[in-house]
């Protein structure tokens, strides 16, 4: 008969993990449709290749973040370290979209005589 191994009692280990936030992922919904193709044309910070990925990638430099903009108005924000940075990055996208919508409306107005 095989002898059973002797079990040593487990020592109680207290774990005290430390952590550091490296990356926050947040989502937002603008509740409007976005024209990703034309947004990418007006900003060199937006990359849009619909054959490769359905969203446009907006790279924000300050705070450092990457925003994925989708046609249905949804935004995914990655790379920030605080919720305040998320807010600042998303607000930059909102301001860019507002400027684009204002300029496209002014171009769409018929010329007055």
Secondary structure, DSSP 4 states (H G I P E B T S, - for coil): -PPPPPPPPPPP-----------EEEEEE-SS---HHHHHHH-TTEE--TTT-SSEEEEETTTTEEEEE-TTSEEEEEEESSHHHHHHHHHHHHHHHHHHHHHHHHHHSPPP-
